[in-house]
Amino acid sequence: MTHPRQTQNPTLDLLRTGAALMVLAVHAGQAAGLGEQTRVGGQGVLLFFILSGYLTMASLDRRPAPGRYYLGRVRRILPLYWLVVAVRWALDAGLYLAGGMPAGAVFGPEGPCGPRYLRYLLFLQMWLPSDNWALWNNRSALWTMSAFAFFYLLAPWLYRLLAGAGRRWRYGGTAAGFCLLAAVLAGKGMLGRALEQTLGRLPAGQVDNISQFSAQNPVMELYVFLYGALLFFAVREGKALAFGGFCLLLPLLTGFTRVAFEGVFAALVLLAVCLPCPLRPESRAGRALRFFSGGSFFLYLAHPLLLSLLPALPAGSAAGRWAAWLGVLGLCLGVCYLVYGLFIRRFEALFAGR
């Protein structure tokens, strides 16, 4: 049995930072008029999900008590997430009031900064359909946080299921994980169609962007986290080669029309876990990488808010749009990591008890 590496892994730090940069790249591309050319960056969300699946299982393997695990997740996720949501809410309120909207309309029951904003604090944005996707489901590109929260709630019980199968079943937790992932993948299409049909029967105007809301429902995204969870047990039980083959073979069999990015990203994480990294964590480069990796969550959460403050960029030549994209990319990186270094690290440490 091979135990996954539990020490600081610079390659995983590099992948986490790369995932955040991919998401930033697509949003910066949209701001610069390069949405189609940079849209592949949106797949960085999948890499984040897979990394979370693997690292969560590794964390539970060290400390399997659900109470301690949930407390750790609350300390790590909630303060920073709620801070970003609060800043987004205050900015929205200020902009609406400055634009002449009466305070009663801004903060009223149906107002853009009214009680409905609580869905973001409670991670309900992708559970509750709305008549305005951009405002109530994906403000500041926060739709993914519903998926993260859903997986984190399920994670201790998923770990118990797969670890228990590893102890009782001759084929181990890896085989149980394969069966679970196959079942979820097989049922994903039917569930998505059922969600669309159900929402489509509601009166016109009550649900905006039905297809995207259905496709990005937390239940529909669960399979991506399962890739990471299965990766952990495959490495621990010495079945890494079988897992890697599955990740690359399934996209080949479907002509790269299904789970192509998921398979490639899972294979990359597998390589990061199994192969030794020449970069020493205590070296200067290792410490710098830890800094960028540590700030990747803040970059992920905060960059859409920063982009919303930028003036509209004028349309220009292709070269001009790419230059604008690089400028926006550099500005977001500089501002987000400056704020992270000066303030956010201390803010996170306060709640983490360090």
C-alpha positions as CSV (number, residue, x, y, z in Angstrom):
1,M,0.0,0.0,0.0
2,T,1.4,3.4,-1.0
3,H,0.5,6.3,1.2
4,P,-0.1,9.6,-0.6
5,R,2.4,12.3,0.2
6,Q,1.1,14.3,3.1
7,T,4.0,16.8,3.4
8,Q,4.0,20.2,1.6
9,N,4.0,19.4,-2.1
10,P,5.3,22.3,-4.3
11,T,3.8,20.8,-7.4
12,L,0.3,20.8,-5.9
13,D,0.9,24.5,-5.0
14,L,1.8,25.1,-8.6
15,L,-1.3,23.4,-9.9
16,R,-3.5,25.4,-7.4
17,T,-1.9,28.7,-8.5
18,G,-2.3,27.7,-12.1
19,A,-6.0,26.9,-11.6
20,A,-6.6,30.4,-10.2
21,L,-4.6,32.0,-13.1
22,M,-6.8,30.1,-15.6
23,V,-10.0,31.5,-14.1
24,L,-8.5,35.0,-14.0
25,A,-7.4,34.6,-17.6
26,V,-10.9,33.9,-18.9
27,H,-12.5,36.8,-16.9
28,A,-9.7,39.2,-18.0
29,G,-10.3,38.0,-21.5
30,Q,-14.0,38.9,-21.3
31,A,-13.1,42.4,-20.0
32,A,-10.7,42.8,-22.9
33,G,-13.0,41.5,-25.6
34,L,-11.3,38.1,-25.9
35,G,-14.0,36.0,-24.4
36,E,-13.9,33.3,-27.1
37,Q,-10.1,33.2,-27.3
38,T,-9.6,32.8,-23.5
39,R,-12.7,30.7,-22.6
40,V,-10.6,27.6,-22.1
41,G,-9.4,29.3,-18.9
42,G,-12.8,28.6,-17.4
43,Q,-11.8,24.9,-17.1
44,G,-9.5,25.9,-14.3
45,V,-12.6,25.5,-12.1
46,L,-12.4,21.8,-12.8
47,L,-8.8,21.7,-11.6
48,F,-9.8,23.4,-8.4
49,F,-12.6,20.9,-7.8
50,I,-10.2,17.9,-8.4
51,L,-7.6,19.4,-6.1
52,S,-10.2,20.0,-3.4
53,G,-11.4,16.4,-3.7
54,Y,-7.9,15.0,-3.3
55,L,-6.8,17.3,-0.5
56,T,-10.0,16.9,1.4
57,M,-9.6,13.1,1.5
58,A,-6.0,13.5,2.6
59,S,-7.0,15.9,5.4
60,L,-9.7,13.5,6.6
61,D,-7.2,10.6,6.4
62,R,-5.1,12.5,9.0
63,R,-8.0,13.7,11.1
64,P,-11.2,11.8,10.3
65,A,-13.4,13.3,13.0
66,P,-16.2,15.2,11.2
67,G,-16.4,17.9,13.9
68,R,-12.7,18.8,13.6
69,Y,-12.9,18.7,9.8
70,Y,-16.0,21.0,9.6
71,L,-14.4,23.4,12.1
72,G,-11.3,23.5,9.9
73,R,-13.3,24.2,6.8
74,V,-15.3,26.9,8.5
75,R,-12.2,28.7,9.6
76,R,-10.6,28.4,6.2
77,I,-13.5,29.2,4.0
78,L,-16.1,31.3,5.7
79,P,-14.3,34.4,6.9
80,L,-12.6,35.2,3.6
81,Y,-15.7,34.3,1.6
82,W,-18.0,36.3,3.7
83,L,-15.6,39.2,3.6
84,V,-15.6,39.2,-0.2
85,V,-19.5,38.9,-0.3
86,A,-19.8,41.8,2.2
87,V,-17.5,44.0,0.1
88,R,-19.5,43.1,-3.1
89,W,-22.8,43.9,-1.3
90,A,-21.5,47.3,0.0
91,L,-20.1,48.2,-3.5
92,D,-23.4,47.2,-5.1
93,A,-25.4,49.3,-2.6
94,G,-23.2,52.3,-3.1
95,L,-23.5,52.1,-6.9
96,Y,-27.2,51.7,-6.8
97,L,-27.7,54.6,-4.4
98,A,-25.2,56.8,-6.3
99,G,-27.3,56.0,-9.5
100,G,-30.4,57.5,-7.9
101,M,-32.2,54.3,-6.8
102,P,-34.2,55.0,-3.6
103,A,-32.9,53.2,-0.5
104,G,-36.2,51.4,0.0
105,A,-35.9,49.9,-3.5
106,V,-32.2,49.0,-3.0
107,F,-32.7,47.3,0.3
108,G,-36.3,46.2,0.0
109,P,-37.5,42.6,-0.1
110,E,-37.0,42.4,-3.9
111,G,-34.2,45.0,-4.1
112,P,-30.7,44.1,-5.5
113,C,-29.2,44.5,-2.0
114,G,-32.1,43.2,0.0
115,P,-32.7,40.0,2.0
116,R,-32.2,37.8,-1.2
117,Y,-28.5,38.5,-0.9
118,L,-28.4,36.1,2.0
119,R,-28.4,33.2,-0.5
120,Y,-24.7,34.0,-1.0
121,L,-23.9,33.9,2.7
122,L,-25.6,30.5,3.0
123,F,-24.1,29.1,-0.3
124,L,-27.6,28.8,-1.7
125,Q,-27.0,30.7,-5.0
126,M,-27.0,27.5,-7.1
127,W,-29.8,25.8,-5.2
128,L,-32.3,28.6,-5.6
129,P,-33.2,29.5,-9.2
130,S,-33.9,33.2,-9.9
131,D,-35.2,35.6,-12.5
132,N,-31.7,37.3,-12.8
133,W,-28.8,34.9,-13.2
134,A,-26.1,37.6,-13.1
135,L,-27.4,39.1,-9.9
136,W,-28.7,36.2,-7.8
137,N,-26.8,33.2,-9.0
138,N,-23.4,34.3,-10.2
139,R,-22.6,37.7,-8.6
140,S,-18.8,38.1,-8.7
141,A,-18.6,34.7,-10.4
142,L,-19.5,33.0,-7.1
143,W,-21.6,30.1,-8.4
144,T,-18.8,27.6,-7.7
145,M,-19.0,28.2,-3.9
146,S,-22.3,26.3,-3.7
147,A,-20.5,23.3,-5.3
148,F,-17.5,23.6,-2.8
149,A,-19.8,23.8,0.2
150,F,-21.9,20.9,-0.9
151,F,-18.9,18.6,-1.4
152,Y,-17.3,19.7,1.9
153,L,-20.6,18.8,3.7
154,L,-20.5,15.3,2.1
155,A,-16.8,14.7,2.4
156,P,-16.5,13.0,5.8
157,W,-19.2,10.5,4.9
158,L,-17.7,9.9,1.5
159,Y,-14.3,9.3,3.2
160,R,-15.9,6.8,5.6
161,L,-17.7,5.0,2.8
162,L,-14.5,4.6,0.7
163,A,-12.1,4.0,3.6
164,G,-14.6,1.4,5.0
165,A,-14.8,-0.3,1.6
166,G,-11.0,-0.4,1.6
167,R,-10.9,-2.3,4.9
168,R,-13.8,-4.7,4.2
169,W,-13.7,-5.3,0.5
170,R,-10.9,-7.2,-1.3
171,Y,-11.0,-4.7,-4.2
172,G,-10.6,-1.8,-1.8
173,G,-11.9,1.8,-1.7
174,T,-10.6,2.4,-5.2
175,A,-13.0,-0.1,-6.7
176,A,-15.8,1.4,-4.6
177,G,-14.9,4.8,-5.8
178,F,-14.8,3.7,-9.4
179,C,-18.3,2.3,-9.0
180,L,-19.6,5.5,-7.4
181,L,-18.0,7.7,-10.0
182,A,-19.4,5.6,-12.8
183,A,-22.9,5.7,-11.3
184,V,-22.7,9.5,-10.9
185,L,-21.5,10.0,-14.5
186,A,-24.2,7.7,-15.9
187,G,-26.9,9.5,-14.0
188,K,-25.6,13.0,-14.7
189,G,-27.3,13.5,-18.0
190,M,-30.7,12.3,-16.8
191,L,-30.5,14.5,-13.8
192,G,-29.6,17.5,-15.8
193,R,-32.5,17.0,-18.2
194,A,-34.9,16.4,-15.3
195,L,-33.8,19.7,-13.7
196,E,-34.2,21.6,-17.0
197,Q,-37.7,20.2,-17.6
198,T,-38.8,21.0,-14.0
199,L,-37.6,24.5,-14.2
200,G,-39.0,24.9,-17.7
201,R,-42.5,24.3,-16.4
202,L,-42.3,27.3,-14.1
203,P,-44.1,30.5,-15.4
204,A,-42.1,32.5,-17.9
205,G,-39.7,35.0,-16.4
206,Q,-39.3,33.2,-13.1
207,V,-36.1,31.4,-14.0
208,D,-33.2,33.0,-15.9
209,N,-30.6,30.9,-17.7
210,I,-32.2,27.5,-17.1
211,S,-29.6,25.5,-18.9
212,Q,-26.6,27.0,-17.1
213,F,-28.3,26.8,-13.7
214,S,-29.1,23.1,-14.3
215,A,-25.7,22.3,-15.6
216,Q,-23.9,24.0,-12.7
217,N,-26.1,22.7,-9.9
218,P,-23.9,21.4,-7.0
219,V,-25.2,17.9,-7.5
220,M,-24.2,18.0,-11.2
221,E,-20.6,19.1,-10.3
222,L,-20.1,16.5,-7.6
223,Y,-18.5,14.0,-10.1
224,V,-15.5,16.3,-10.5
225,F,-14.7,16.3,-6.8
226,L,-15.1,12.5,-6.9
227,Y,-12.2,12.4,-9.4
228,G,-10.0,13.9,-6.7
229,A,-11.4,11.7,-3.9
230,L,-10.9,8.5,-6.0
231,L,-7.3,9.7,-6.9
232,F,-6.5,9.7,-3.1
233,F,-7.6,6.1,-2.6
234,A,-6.0,4.9,-5.8
235,V,-2.6,6.2,-4.7
236,R,-3.0,5.0,-1.1
237,E,-4.0,1.5,-2.3
238,G,-1.3,1.2,-5.0
239,K,-3.7,1.5,-7.9
240,A,-2.4,4.8,-9.3
241,L,-1.7,3.3,-12.7
242,A,-5.2,2.0,-13.1
243,F,-6.6,5.3,-12.1
244,G,-4.4,7.2,-14.5
245,G,-5.4,4.8,-17.3
246,F,-9.1,5.4,-16.5
247,C,-8.6,9.2,-16.6
248,L,-7.0,9.2,-20.0
249,L,-8.9,6.2,-21.6
250,L,-12.5,7.5,-20.9
251,P,-12.0,10.7,-22.9
252,L,-10.5,8.7,-25.7
253,L,-13.4,6.3,-25.8
254,T,-15.9,9.2,-26.0
255,G,-13.9,11.1,-28.7
256,F,-12.9,13.8,-26.1
257,T,-16.6,14.9,-26.0
258,R,-16.9,14.0,-22.3
259,V,-14.7,14.4,-19.2
260,A,-11.7,15.4,-21.3
261,F,-10.4,18.2,-19.1
262,E,-11.4,16.3,-16.0
263,G,-9.3,13.3,-17.1
264,V,-6.3,15.4,-18.0
265,F,-6.4,17.4,-14.9
266,A,-6.8,14.4,-12.7
267,A,-3.8,12.8,-14.4
268,L,-1.8,15.9,-13.7
269,V,-2.7,15.9,-10.0
270,L,-1.8,12.2,-10.0
271,L,1.6,12.9,-11.4
272,A,2.1,15.7,-8.8
273,V,1.3,13.4,-6.0
274,C,3.3,10.4,-7.2
275,L,6.5,12.0,-8.6
276,P,9.1,13.6,-6.4
277,C,9.4,17.4,-6.8
278,P,12.9,18.8,-7.1
279,L,11.9,22.1,-5.5
280,R,12.5,22.2,-1.8
281,P,9.6,23.7,0.2
282,E,12.1,25.6,2.4
283,S,14.0,27.2,-0.5
284,R,13.3,30.8,-1.6
285,A,11.4,29.6,-4.7
286,G,9.4,27.1,-2.5
287,R,8.4,29.9,-0.1
288,A,7.4,32.1,-3.0
289,L,5.3,29.4,-4.5
290,R,3.6,28.8,-1.2
291,F,2.8,32.5,-1.0
292,F,1.2,32.5,-4.5
293,S,-0.6,29.2,-3.7
294,G,-1.8,30.5,-0.3
295,G,-3.2,33.6,-2.0
296,S,-4.9,31.7,-4.9
297,F,-8.2,31.4,-3.0
298,F,-8.3,35.2,-2.4
299,L,-7.3,35.8,-6.1
300,Y,-10.1,33.4,-7.1
301,L,-12.7,35.2,-5.0
302,A,-11.7,38.8,-5.4
303,H,-10.6,39.3,-9.0
304,P,-14.2,39.5,-10.4
305,L,-14.9,42.3,-7.9
306,L,-11.8,44.2,-9.1
307,L,-12.7,43.6,-12.7
308,S,-16.1,45.1,-12.1
309,L,-14.5,48.4,-11.0
310,L,-12.5,48.8,-14.3
311,P,-13.9,51.1,-17.0
312,A,-15.1,49.5,-20.2
313,L,-12.2,48.9,-22.5
314,P,-12.5,50.3,-26.0
315,A,-12.7,47.8,-28.9
316,G,-9.5,47.8,-30.9
317,S,-7.3,45.6,-33.0
318,A,-6.5,42.0,-32.1
319,A,-3.1,43.1,-30.9
320,G,-4.6,45.9,-28.9
321,R,-7.1,43.5,-27.2
322,W,-4.3,41.1,-26.3
323,A,-2.2,44.0,-24.9
324,A,-5.3,45.1,-22.8
325,W,-5.7,41.5,-21.6
326,L,-2.1,41.4,-20.4
327,G,-2.6,44.7,-18.7
328,V,-5.8,43.6,-17.0
329,L,-4.2,40.3,-16.0
330,G,-1.1,42.1,-14.5
331,L,-3.3,44.6,-12.7
332,C,-5.5,42.0,-11.0
333,L,-2.5,39.9,-10.0
334,G,-0.7,42.9,-8.6
335,V,-3.6,44.3,-6.6
336,C,-4.9,40.9,-5.3
337,Y,-1.5,39.7,-4.1
338,L,-0.6,43.1,-2.7
339,V,-3.9,43.0,-0.6
340,Y,-3.2,39.4,0.2
341,G,0.3,40.1,1.5
342,L,-0.6,43.2,3.5
343,F,-3.9,42.2,4.9
344,I,-5.6,38.9,3.9
345,R,-2.9,36.6,5.3
346,R,-3.2,38.2,8.7
347,F,-7.0,38.1,8.4
348,E,-7.0,34.4,7.7
349,A,-4.4,33.7,10.4
350,L,-6.7,35.4,13.0
351,F,-9.5,33.0,12.3
352,A,-7.3,30.0,11.9
353,G,-6.0,30.5,15.4
354,R,-2.4,30.9,14.3
